Amino acid sequence: MKYKTLEDKLPEKRFPKKDIFKKDGTLKKDFYEKELVKLQIQLVKLQNHVKKTGERILILFEGIDTAGKGGTIKRITEHLNPRGARVVALNKPSDIEKTEWYFQRYVSHFPAGGEIVLFDRSWYNRAGVERVFDFCTHEEYLRFMRQCPRFEEMIVDDGIKFFKYWLDISKEEQLRRLQSRQTDPLKMWKLSPIDMESHKHYNDYQKAKEDMFLATHTAYAPWITVNANDKKRARLNIIRDILSQIEYEGKDEDIIADSSIISMYHHKN
């Protein structure tokens, strides 16, 4: 089959909308689950390649509370061998860690040969929540913004394949998800005292995000932004984006991410 554009390969473009989307525009569960399994099979092939070649892959996920970072990571790692795929979700720094170089506690979790490591939040806490809630000094924040691009340049220069995803949701969608956590017994554990405060500071987070992008979006470590208002579409397209950027044996070359959902950050003048 010939396609007019690359994105015509997307299943969402090739099949009738009524078979794929609900009336509110979000993906239907059946379609999502079938597509997810196809992509997870590709992820297993990718992990086999990484193990065989000794490559190192580092993927970090950022975004405001409830953006869907943990859910996305869960779907990526669901069928991977845990011996070669690790999730890093660090608690707040200890008293000792507070005296160390800021990036130090993250480096110890970086991938060895043959590993895929996924960060559920990362060193970008300093440019986000720490800045918004004054958990760091202004001097510490400025030092981070200066050092971060150089730190990430060293990561890439050492041969690690490095991906940075920012999951974006609207203020209204964040409130809906927070309210769901308050009533759903399976999600209550996700709710922290700072979550509702984060919603009140939604606009402050957006400003901090833009400042962070301007300082840390580089040619060697670009930010990839994701419209995550529909969790299912966000998950599928993040996985598609990862798979499309790495060569591995048995790769499905028709996999492509939807640019209306996921794209490289572009500064708005």
Order of alpha helices (4+ residues) and beta strands (2+ residues): alpha-alpha-alpha-beta-alpha-beta-alpha-beta-alpha-alpha-beta-alpha-alpha-alpha-beta-alpha-beta
